[in-house]
């Protein structure tokens, strides 16, 4: 094979091989890394706040919503970890301090229920907007797929949160 043709064919073969094996050719963008880090912190916060509902809530719906937050956000955290690993994104190893959880931990009963409902409504409004943006972005395939897959669950949480005590605007 002549040298010029070889110089053109070799990169094409390497690219085809990488695509065929599922290796990403596109570099992960700073926006993808920022989304993944923000989503990881949000999942950790929702899990921590959800756990508080078991011991601080009075309303059965708040307790049930808290249990759901722990289950769904633990699953989302696992999915994000997989997507981030496949995309070469390093997530925060330990959750940062969470002032919202600290504030809610000082409340009990109906006061907790109202503050929890308000927090969940606001958190899920922000999360839905963040995940919608990432799902529609031209970013990394794994992170984008994770956002698109997780979005319906977050939209369901958003709708559920609107019926919690203290959640009305």
N, C-alpha and C positions, 0 to 999 in steps of 0.2 A: 504494500500500500504506500502511495507516495506520502511524503512528510506533511504537506499541506492538508490533504484529506484526513490523515491520521490525527492531526491537530484539531480538526473539526469534529471528527467522529468520537474521539475518546471522551470529551466532556459530555456529549449527548448520551453516550452509553452509561457513563457514571450517573448522570441525572436520571435516566430511565431506571437504572438499578435502584437508586435511592427512592424514587417514587414507588417502584414495585415492592420495596420492602417496608413502605410506610414511613420512612424517615423524612422528616419535614425539610424542605429546601428553604422555606422562608424563615428568616430570623424572627424570633419572638420580639414583639415591639415593646417599648416602654409602657405603652397603654395597657398591653396584655399583662405585664408584670404588675402594674399598679392595680388593675382589676383583680387579679388573683390575690394579691396581698390584702386589698380591701375586703374581698369576699371571705377570705380566711378569718380575718378579724371579726367580721360580721357574724359568721357562723359560730365562732367561739363565744361571742357576746350573747347570741340568741340561746345557745346551749346553757350558759351560766344563768341567764335571766329565766329561762324555762324551768331550770332546776329549782329556783327560788319559789316558783308558784306552788310546788308541792308542799312546802313548809310554811309559806307566808299568806297564801290566798285563802279567802273565805268562800268565794263563789266557785261552785263545781265546774262551771264553764271555763273559768280562768285556770283552774287546776288541770283540766283536760287539755286546754290550749297549750299550757306549759309543757305537758307530757309530749304533745305533738311536736312542739318546737325542738325538744331534746332529740326525739327520734328522727325527724326530718332533717334537722341541721347537722346531726351526726352523720347521716347518710350523705348529705351534700358536702360536708367536710372531707369525707372519704373520696367522693367523686372528684372534688377539686384537687385533692392531693395527687390522685392518679393522673389527671389532665396536666397538672403543673409539672409533675415528674416527667411525663412524656414530652413536654415542651421545654424542659430544661429550666423551669422556674423554681426558685427556692422560696418556699413559704416560711413565714415566721415560725420559729420552733416553739415558742411559748406565747400564749395570749398576752397582749399588753394589759395594763391595768384597765379596768372597766368602771368608770365613774357611774354609769347608769345602773349597773348591777350593785355597786356599793350603795347608791342612793336607795334603790328598791329594797335592799337587804335590811334597811332600817325601818321599813314599814311592815304593818301586819293588817290582816283582815280586809275590811272594805276599803281602807285607805290604800293598801297594797293593790287591791283589785283595780281601783280607778287609775292609779299611776301605771300599773302594768298595762292596762288597756291602751292608755295614751301612748306609752312607749312602743308597744307592739304596732299600733297603727302607724306611727311616724317611722319606725324602723322599716316596716314592710313597704311603705310608700317609697322610701329611698331605695330599698333593695330592688323593687320591681323596676324602677327607673334605671338603676345601674345595670341590671341584667338585660333589660331590653336594649340598652345602648350597646352592650358587649355582644349580644346575640346578633345584632345587625351590623356590627363593625367588620371592617376588612382586616381582621387580625389573625392570630394563630388559630389553626384549625381545632385543636383539642380544647383550648380555653373557650373558644366561640361555641363549640358543640356542647360543652358543659353548661355554659350560660343558657343556651337555647333549651336544653333538657331540663334544667332546674327552674326556669322561668314559670311554667304552669303551676308548680308547687308553691312558689312565692306569691303568685297571683291568687291562689286559693287561700293562703295565709292572710294576704291583704284583705280579702273579702271577709274571712272569718274574724279578723281583728276588729273590723268595723262594728261588730255586734258585742264586743266586750265592754264592760263598764268603763267609763271614762274615755272611750274611743271616739265619741262624736266630735265633729269639728266645730 
